[in-house]
Amino acid sequence: MLYSIIGTDVTNSLAARQKARPEHLARLTTLQNEGRLVLAGPNPAIDSDNPGDTGFTGSVVVAEFPSLEAAKTWADSDPYVAAGVYESVSVKPFKQVFPN
């Protein structure tokens, strides 16, 4: 089943985010290589693809996991969690309707 993982950043997360990013992206690449990643990306703090020093307010991942517990375990072990980038993380079942 698919699950949405939504991380909400702490204020001024950019430096911690940049430091943990390579490890964070490596985990997403693994999901992609396994054919389990539907989409992933950050939420810019301003209306721009490149927010510069304003940084980001969070991230969204939609991926396939065998269970809600497995998705939560994966999300809890994200490098952004360990680095203190995320203030909170929400994991919910996700039903993809579009594109089909």
VOGU-3710 file (C-alpha; in Angstrom, 3 decimals, decimal comma):
1> mlysiigtdv> 0,000/0,000/0,000  1,029/3,597/-0,513  1,719/5,974/2,380  2,211/9,728/2,499  4,981/10,982/4,748  4,844/14,685/5,507  7,668/16,269/7,453  7,268/19,794/8,821  10,521/21,683/9,326  11,588/23,578/12,414
11> tnslaarqka> 12,236/27,290/11,954  15,578/28,031/10,255  16,160/24,415/9,207  18,233/25,162/6,096  21,730/24,526/7,513  20,734/21,231/9,157  18,802/20,254/6,026  21,804/20,864/3,763  24,092/18,858/6,028  21,772/15,823/6,179
21> rpehlarltt> 20,600/16,024/2,544  23,035/13,539/0,930  22,037/10,783/3,365  18,344/11,707/3,032  18,552/11,519/-0,779  20,382/8,183/-0,641  17,434/6,629/1,197  15,002/8,035/-1,365  17,177/6,729/-4,189  16,959/3,261/-2,653
31> lqnegrlvla> 13,149/3,467/-2,631  13,228/4,647/-6,243  15,538/1,837/-7,325  13,193/-0,647/-5,653  10,260/0,796/-7,640  8,485/1,916/-4,442  8,772/5,716/-4,711  5,854/7,605/-6,285  7,108/11,122/-5,550  9,268/13,071/-3,140
41> gpnpaidsdn> 10,323/16,652/-2,677  10,560/19,651/-0,393  8,120/22,491/0,199  9,904/25,782/-0,576  9,289/28,532/1,986  8,488/30,964/-0,853  6,797/30,598/-4,226  9,950/29,570/-6,074  11,688/26,410/-7,264  14,883/27,836/-5,781
51> pgdtgftgsv> 14,058/29,551/-2,465  17,696/30,332/-1,664  18,314/31,346/1,941  14,591/31,273/2,794  14,835/27,483/2,675  12,007/25,031/3,066  9,045/24,399/5,344  8,881/20,633/4,988  8,913/17,651/2,673  6,490/15,177/1,110
61> vvaefpslea> 7,175/11,538/0,262  4,656/9,117/-1,226  5,960/5,580/-1,347  4,939/1,945/-1,062  5,500/0,077/2,191  4,190/-3,297/3,408  2,369/-1,670/6,349  1,704/1,568/8,187  4,134/0,457/10,880  6,865/-0,123/8,260
71> aktwadsdpy> 6,239/3,339/6,784  6,425/4,920/10,251  9,644/3,049/11,039  11,180/4,220/7,759  10,092/7,828/8,398  11,385/7,784/11,989  14,843/6,754/10,790  15,144/9,557/8,231  18,373/11,575/8,529  16,293/14,759/8,669
81> vaagvyesvs> 14,686/13,469/11,881  18,086/12,679/13,408  19,458/16,082/12,347  16,542/17,968/13,912  15,254/19,295/10,588  11,694/18,128/11,194  9,512/19,501/13,962  6,950/16,771/13,243  6,328/13,901/10,840  2,925/12,578/9,787
91> vkpfkqvfpn> 2,517/9,164/8,147  -0,840/8,174/6,668  -2,185/5,596/4,216  -2,498/7,125/0,742  -4,848/6,130/-2,072  -3,576/7,276/-5,445  -6,408/8,289/-7,768  -4,520/10,366/-10,354  -2,587/9,799/-12,449  -3,948/6,336/-13,039
//
